[in-house]
C-alpha cells in the first residue's frame, strides 16, 4: 500500500488554513478551538498476560497470588471444525464442554472473586477465527456476543494472524460484526473495548496488518488499540540487535503507522493518545526462531520504554511459560508450552513486564475515543528555535542531513529532494526520512563548526580550485569535489549534489584541531553538523 508522495489530506489542508489564521490573529482563536476539544485523560495502562486454556499441563490462572497474574487474556476462541459459527476453545471444547472438562467457568469465577478479571482472545495462528468461516452477519455477531456474555468480559481481543489475517473478506465481516456489537452494547449502557493483536516486524505492521486496522476504522469501530506481537522478528532483526531493542523499534514504527491510519480515516489524535492505543506482547524466553531469545533484560528495557511513552497495554505469551524449564527438558531451543527456555532464577517475566502498569482491563474498556484537533502551534517552525534548517521543497538533502519540519527533527536516509518529511506513508521504506524526535523547548540553531582565519585560504570567486583543495567560507571549511571556478560554497545548502564544494564534518575538523594543523583552537560546536 502506498500513498501519493505530495498529496495533502483534507485535514492537513484544513490545518494549514487554521495555522494561517492563528499566525494572523496571534494564534488566540486557533488555540482556544484546539484546547476546547482535548480528550479526557487516558486510563492507567494495564497488564494482562495470555493464558493458553487448552495447553497441557493446565495452568492454574485462578490461583494467582501476585497482581501481575490477577488479570489474564484467555486464548483462543476459534470456530468449531464442523460448525462454522460455533465458538470453541481451540476446536477442542465448546464453552459448555470447557465448563465441565476444564472447570473453566468456575475457575474464572474464583479469579473474579479475588479481584481479578479476564478478557477473551479470539483467533491465534493454528485455527479459523470465527469471521473466517462464519459468513452470516447475524450469526457472527451472536457468536461473539455469546462468548462475552458467558465470561462477563468487557474486552475482546482479536488475535488475527496467518490465513485469518490475509483473508480480506473475513476482515470486512469481522469489522462489521465488531461495529454492530460495540454499538449495541454501548447503546445499552455496557462497555466494549476492541483490541486488535497483530504480527509485526521491526518495520511495524505488515500490509495485511494495516489493512485490518483500516477495515475496523472504516466500519466505524472505536478501536481500543493495536497490540503488536513483538516476537519472531526473523530477517527484519538487525545484526546484533537484542529482542528488547527490536521490540522498541517495532513499537515506534507501529506508532507512526497507526497515526497515519487514523489520519487517513479523518480522525485527528495526538501522538500521546496514539501511544495509549498501542500494546506489546513479547514471547518470553525462547522464541520460535532459535536465534531469538527474549531475556529479563529485554523485558526490563521494553517495560521502561512502554511506561515512558504511555502505551496502553502490556501482555506476554504466556503465563503458562513463565518458569525455568526443569532438568528433564534438555533442548531449550525447542519452544515449550510450559516453560520459558531461559534461566529465570527467582524472577518472573510477568512481574518485570507488569511493573508500573497499574490499570485494569474493565476500567480501560470504558474509554471512548475523542477526536483531538492538533494544536496549530505545533505546525509552525521558527528558524530561531529550530536546531536545524527548516525543510524546503526545492532543496536537495544528502544522506545524514537533519532538518526541522512541523516541530520535529528528521534525518535523511538517502539523497532526497521534494519529499515531505512527514509524508503519510505506511511503510518506512517508502520515505527517505527518519523521524528523530521533537524539537525540544529552548533549542536554538546548531552552531556550525568553524576554523580560525588563515587555516585555509578564504574562498575567492576568481581563483581556480582543483579537486581536494580546501577553503574557508564564513569561517566554515569546504573541500572541492572537482575543478571549479566561481562556484560559491553557499550553494551547498540548497544543492549539495550540484555544487563542487562539500563542508568538512565535525569529526574532520576535530582531527585537524587535535593534530595542530589549525595553529590555534577552533570554535567547535558540540552538536554534529549535517552531511
N, C-alpha and C positions, 0 to 999 in steps of 0.2 A: 504494500500500500504506500503510495507516495502522494505528495501534495505539491501543487504548482509552486514554484520557487518564490515568486514575488507577490502572489495573491494575498491580499489582506482580507481577513474575515470581516463580516458586517460589524461585529463587536469591536474589532480593532479600529475600524473607521470611526465608529461612534466614540471610542476612547480618544482618538486623535482630535475630534471636534471638541470633546469635553476639555482636553488639555489646553486647546487654543483659547477656549472661553476662560478657563482657570487662570491662564497667564495674563489675559487681557484684564480680568477683573480682580487680580490679586489672589486668585485661587480660592476665595472665600466660598462662593456658591458651590463650586465643584466639590470642595472638601466637605461642606455640610451635606450635600447629596450622598457622598460616599459614606460619611460617618454614620448617617441615619439608617443605613441598611446592613450594618455589620451583624454577623450571626452571633448567637449566644455562645458562650464558652463551650468548648467540646468537653464531653465527659472524660473522666480519668481513663487512661488506656488500660486494657485488660489482658490477662494471660489465661489461655485455656489450651492445654496440650491435647493432642489427639490420642484416643484410645481405640485400638483395633478390637472391636467387640467379639469377632469370631475367631481371633487368634488363640492358639493353644500354646502353653498353658494360659488359662483365662486370667486377665489382670483384674485385681480387686480394687477398682477405682472408688468403690463405695466406702472403702476403709481408709480413705485419705486422712492423714494426721497433720499434714502441712498445708498452709494456704496455697502453695503452688500446685496442689493437686485437688483443690476443692471445686474448681470449675473445669469441665472437660468437654472435648469435642468428640462425640461418639461417631464412629465411622464403620462401615459405609452402608447407607441405604441405597439399594440398586433395584432395577426391575427384576421380577421373577423370570426364570429361564423360559417358562412356557406361558406366562401370563403377563403381557406387555405393560399393563397398568397397575400391577400389584407390587407394592413396595416390600422389599425383603432386606434382611441383613446379609449382605454378601452372597445372595442367592441361596444361602444355607438355611435360613429361618425366616418365616413370616413373622410379623410382630407378635401374633398370638403364640407361635411356636417358641419365639425367643423368651416370652414371658414364662413359659414352662421349662424349657430346656436350659436356659441361661439365667433364670430368675431375674431377667433384666429390669422389669418394671419395679420389682421390689427393691433392687439394688439402687435404682435411680431415686426411688422414694427415700431410701435411707440416706443417700448423699444429700438430698434436699432438706431432710430433717436436720442435718448438721450444718446448714447454712450454705451448702454447695449448690451447684447448678449444672445443667447440661445443655448443650446445643447439639444439633444433629447435622452431620455432614453427608451429603448425597454425592454419589459418583465414584471417584477413585479411578485407578488405571485398568483394573482387571475385568470389570463387568459393565453392563449397559446402564448408564444413568437413565432415570425414568423418562426424560424428554426424548431420548434417543429412540425408544421403542413405542412409547405411548403417544399416539398421534391424535387422539380425540381430546380437544381442548378442555371440555368439562371434566372428563375422567382424569386428565392430567392434574388439573387444579385440585380435584378431590383427593388424589393420591398424596400430593404434597401436604395438603391440609390434614389428612388423617394421621400423618406422622407427627406433625406439630402438636396436634390435639392429644395424641396418645402420650407424648412425653412432656407436655406442658412447656414447650420451648418457644421462646420469643425470637430466636435467631436461627436462620437457615444458612448453612454453608454449602456452597455448590463447588465441589472439587471436580473440575472439568479438565480432563487431560486425554491424551491418546485419541482414539477414534471418536470419542464423545465430543472432543474439542474441535476436530476438523469437520464435523457434520454441521454445516451451517443451517440446514433446515431444522435440525434438532435445537440449535441455538436460538432460532426465531421462536420455536414453540416454548422453549424454556423461558425466554424473556417475556413473552406474552402471558405465560402462566404466573410468573412472579409479579408482573404488574397487576393482574387480576386479583391475586391472592393478597398482595400488600394493600391494595386499595380497599378491598373488602374488610380486611382486619382493621385498618385504620379508621374506616367509616364506622366500625362497631366499637371504637374506642380501645382497640387492642394494639399492641406493638408488634412490628415485624421488621427485623433487620435482615438484609440480604447481603451476604458476603460471597464474592467470587474468589475461589482459590485456584490459582493458575500456575502452570510451569513457567519458569523464567530462566534466561541465561544472564551472563554478566552485562549484556547489552539491553536487558529489560525483557518485556513481554515479546513473545513471538507474534507474527502477524495474525495467527488464529486467536491468540490471546487478546490482542487489541480489538479484533472483530467481535469477540464475545462481550467485551466491555461496551463497545459501541452499540451492540444489539440491545443490551439492557437499558442504556440511556435513551436510545431511540424509542423503546417501548414505554418509556415513562417510569421505569423502575428507579426508586430512590436507593441507590447502591450505598450500603453502609461502608463498604470498602473493598479493596482488592488485596487479597492475601497471597503473596508470591512464595512459591516453593524454592527456597534458597538452598538448592541441593543438586548434585549430579550435573555440574556445570559443563563437564566434558571439554570440548575444544575451545569453548569461549573463555576458559580459565587461562589467565596469563601465566607465563613461565615463572615458577617460584611463588605464585600468588596463594595466600592462605585461603581457606574456606571462609573465614571471617571477613577478610578484605573483599573477596568475591561477592559475598552476601551484601555487603555495604554498597559495592558498586552496582549491583543489581537493583537494590532499592532506589539508589539515586536515579538510575535510568528509568525505572518504572514510574517514579515520581514525575519526571519530565513528561513521559508518555501520558500519564493519567491527566495531567494538567491540560495537555493538548486535546485529549478526548473530551474532557468537559467543555473546553473552549469550542470545539467543533460542534458540540451539542447545544451551544448557546447558553451555557451556564457558567457564569463568572464566579470563580472561587479563588481565594488567596492561596499562596504557596503553603502557608501554615495549615490551612484547612485540608489541602490535598494530602499533607503528611498524616493527618488524623485518619484519612481514608486508606492508609496503607498498613499492611501487616506482613510479618515474615514468619516462615515456617522452615527452619533448618531440619535436616535429617541428622540427628545426633550421632556422634561416633562415626563408625564406618559407613560410608555411602555405597550405593550400588556400583559406582565406578571405583575400582580397587584403589586407585591413586588418591582418591579424595576422602579425607578424614576431617570431621568437624570436632575440634577439641574443646576443652574447657576454656582455653584462652580465646578461641574463636567465639564461644558463647558470651564471654565477658565483653569482648570487643563489639559484637553485634548488639548486645543489651545496652551498652553505653551509647552507641550511635543512635539506636532507636529512641532512647529516652531524650537525648539531646534534640533530635528532630521532632519529637512528639508523635511518633507513629501510634496509631490507634489500637494496635493489637500485636501480640506475640504468641506464637504457638510453636509446637515442635512435633516431629514424628520420631518416636511416640513415647508415651508413658510406659508402655509395655517393655520398651528397650532401655529404660533409664537405670541401668545397673551394669556393673562389670561382669563380663562373661566368666563362668566358672572354669575350673581347671580342665574339665572334660570337653570344653569347647575349644579345640586346638586351632582351627583355621579361622582366625578373627577377621580375615579379609573377606570371608563369606558372610554376607549380612544375615543376622539372626533376628527373629521376631521378638525375642525375649531378653536380649542384652545388647549393649552398645558396640562391643568390639574394641573398646579402649579401656585403659586402666583409670577408673574414676576415683579410687580411694574412698574417702568419706563424702565426696561431693556428689551432687545430683544436678544434671543439666537443667531440670525444671526449676530448681532453686536459683541458679545463676541467671537463667533467661527471664524468670518471673520477677526478679528484683526490681522494685520501683513501679511495677505495673499493678496499681492498687485498685483499679476499677473492676466493674462486674459486667458480665455479659448482658444481664437483664436491663441494667440501668443504661447501658450503651444503646440498647435497642430502641430506646425512647427518642433518640436523636432524629430530627428531621432536617434534611439538608436545606439551608437557606442561602440563596444567591448572594454573593458579596462583590458588588462592583469594585474594581480595583481602584485604590487611591490614585487620582490623577498625578499627584506629586511624584509617584514612582516612575512615571514615563518621561519626566523632564530631566535631561542631562545637562549639567553645568560644568563647563571646562575647568572652572576654578575649584570644583570639589570632586573632580574625576582623576583617578590616579594615572589613567592612560588616555590617549587621544580618543575622541568620540568617533564611532564608526561613520564612514562616509560612503555613499553609494558608488561614487566614481573613483574611489581609491583602490589600490591593489595592496594585498597583505601577504607577506611571506609566512611560511610555516613558523609557528612560535610567537607570532606577533600578538600582542594583547591590545584589546580595545574595550571601550565602555559603550554599552547600549542599553537604554531603558534601566539605568541604575544598576546594571550588572556588568561584571568583567567577563569577557570571552577571550579564548585563545585559539588562534588558527591552527588547524591540524595539518593543512597543506596550503599551497598558494591559492588565494581566492580573490575574487573581485565581484562586486554586485550581488553578494549572497547575504541576506539578512541574518545577523547572528541569532535572532530568536525566531527564525523561520519555523513554523509549526510542523515539523516532520516527525513521524512516529519512530523511525529508525535512525539511530545515531549516525550510521554510516552515510546517510543522505545529506548531512550538513558538514561543511568544513570547519564548523566552530564547536568548541567545547566550553560549556558554562563553567567558569572557575568559581564564581560566587558573587555576592552582592558588593556594591560599593559601600565601604564602611563609613560610619559617621566620623567626620573630622578629617577625612582624607583630602589630600591635595595632589596636584600632578607630580608624578615621579620625576625627580631631578635627573637630567641627562648627564652622565659622567663626562667630564671634560679633562683636558690636559693643559698644562701651562703653556703660555705663549712661547714659541721657539722650539717646542718639542718636535714639530714638523712645520714646514713652510705653510703659511696661510694660503688658502686657495686663491688662484689668480685666473680670471676668465680668459686672459690672453696666453697663458702658459700651456705647453703641451705636456701631457702626462702619459706615461706608459703603464701597462699592467703591473700592479704591485706597488705603485707609488702611493705615498701617504701624504695627506694634507690636513690642516685644521680649518674647520668652517664653524665660526662662532664658538670656538673652543672645543668642538666635537671632532675627534679624529675619524677620517674616512680613508678607505683604500680603494684604488682604481681597479675595476674588474677587467678593463681593456683600454686601449688607446683612446684618449679623449682630449678635446679642447673646447672650452666654452660651455661645458655642461655643468650646471651648478649642483653641488651635493644636496641643495634644498629640495630637489625633485624626488629624493628618495622616499619622503613621507607619503607621496601620492602615487608614485610609480616605481616601486623598488626593483621591478624587473627591467624597466626601460632605461633607468639611469645607470651610468657606468660606475657610480660610487656606492659603497656599502659602509655603514659605520662599524667601527670596531666594537666588539662586545665588551661587557663589563669584565669578563674573565681575561680578555686580551689586554685591556687597559691595566688591570691589576698586575698582570705578568710584567708589563712594561715598568710599572712603578717598582715592583719588587726587584727587578733586575737592575734598576738605577738608570735606565735609558732616558728617562724624562729629565733627569738632572735635579729635580725637586719634587716635592709631594704633589700629587694630582688631587683635584677636587672630585672625590668619588662619592656618588650616591650609594646608599645601602641597597636600594632596590635594583633588580636586574633590568636591563634595557631590552627592548624588543629586537627580534632578528638575531 
